[in-house]
Amino acid sequence: MYKIRQIKYSSSSVSIQVYRIINRKRVIIRHIGTAKTEIEKNDLIVLAYDLIKKLSNQLSFFENQSSGKILNLSQTDFIGIYYGFFYELLSKLLIQIGLDKVRAPFLLDLAIIRIFEPSSKLRSIELLEEYFGIKHRRQNYYDSAPKWLDTKKSVENIAVNFAKKHYWFNFDILFYDVTTLYFETFKEDELRKNGFSKDNKSQQPQILIALMVTKEGFPIAYEVFPGNTFEGHTIIPVVKDFVKKNGVKEFTVVADAAMISTENIKQLTEHKINHIVGARLGNISNELFENIDNTLIREDGKTTRIKTKSGYLICSFSSVRYRKDKYEMDKQIEKAKSVVENPSKNKKLKFTQTKAETVELNQKLIEKTKKLLGIKGYHTNLEESVASNQLIIERYHELYKVEQAFRISKNDLQTRPIFHYKEEPIKLHILICFMALILSKHIELATNISIKRFIHECKKATDARLFDKITQKEIRIRAKIPDKIMEYLQNLKLLT
């Protein structure tokens, strides 16, 4: 049995000790401290009872015991901080979304640390312990990583179900786009290929990522392609797979002009997939061009709808776009004139043509371009009774939400550059980033602030790590949660 000993000194101070009798001898277990006042003595006695309780698990004989709530600062060391609040908050969000059902806690922790501070996988393991006190063994990563790739379909299904429940997603419309992610190497293989780079890293191998989001911008599916894949060749297999997997009966996909081709439109139509895609008016037939020129009124908001073999071509006019297009056209014409006047430069430009080894202005193209100034085109197969011209245009302009998701992924989550060299780690990296994107986008939609700002605010709720030299144990004390963060929790529906 442990006991408390009080030793009085001549200076009116009292020393408090915890001891026990072993072999008829008093053995001092711990010196709690020395008190000079009655209040200090009472506090030390409380700490002594707290130590006895921890050592022996014996019940206190005193009611309303304040054990564990008083620290002797002279016997306490500050050893750092944890961001436990952020980890607990993100863990609750993972459960709310349903991602805990993949039953891979280590994988989920990697998604959380990806949001908090993006880093390599091995460094992330260190950061999980440094910031949250969560320990994982490196070997567990190597053992588990190959199995995690099998969770991709489950993660996408969870994202779809969450979007249906919280964002009223009913498969009516999806936004599709692709981007490229480069590698810090110059060696290619079957997946990492040189191609057209959206990151201006044409000399480095890359992969192509296709992403689908809801009209709110919430991500629900993705696919990985070799870096030299033409982006127009990705939309059909990705969309067909999504439709088949989810048993979708009516579906509309929105994509930019790079995705459109005669063959793509044909296949979308054959599979009864509605589409809204950008149109490249510079490549249209003379008949269509004349039709647009004759029917479209050059006033803001005016539109025209023209029947084509594959659906409809909708064109709209904007005075803002007109000024921008005219500025670009005038610059290009000036460059062309410079080449014509100085044949030694002999550059092939948009508004130049060569006849009998003589460079001259392409007046026919200049006239056509002038007539297309301020005009934007859109392809669709939707009837006007189903979707008006204005609705088609509004839906297409919402395509920026995919680009916004890519920006979050590339900048905040630092998906690029990729340092992995084998296909499995590369695809696992994308899976982790996709899960982190699901969390990040939900946070942004619910709180109406950027994920960067959200992390900054949450870092204010820290856990102080204190080492009690009396009990030889670590104590954590959490700072008061700021009102702003409580507001975020309410918006995220995490307050009960």
Secondary structure, 3 states (H helix, E strand, C coil): CEEEEEEECCCCCEEEEEEEEECCEEEEEEEEEEECCHHHHHHHHHHHHHHHHHHHCCCCCCCCCCCCCCCCHHHEEEEEEECHHHHHHHHHHHHHHCHHHHCCHHHHHHHHHHHHCCCCHHHHHHHHHHHHCCCCCHHHHHHHHHHHHHHHHHHHHHHHHHHHHHCCCCCCEEEEEEEEEEECCCCCCCCCECCCCCCCCCCCCEEEEEEEECCCCCEEEEEEEECCCCHHHCHHHHHHHHHHHHCCCCCEEEECHHHCCHHHHHHHHHCCCEEEEEECHHHCCHHHHHHHHHHCCCCCCCEEEEEECCEEEEEEECHHHHHHHHHHHHHHHHHHHHHHHCCCCCCCCCCEEEECCEEEECHHHHHHHHHCCCEEEEEECCCCCCCCHHHHHHHHHCCHHHHHHHHHHHHHCCCCCECCCCHHHHHHHHHHHHHHHHHHHHHHHHHCCCHHHHHHHHCCCCEEEEEECCCCEEEEEECCCCHHHHHHHHHCCCCC
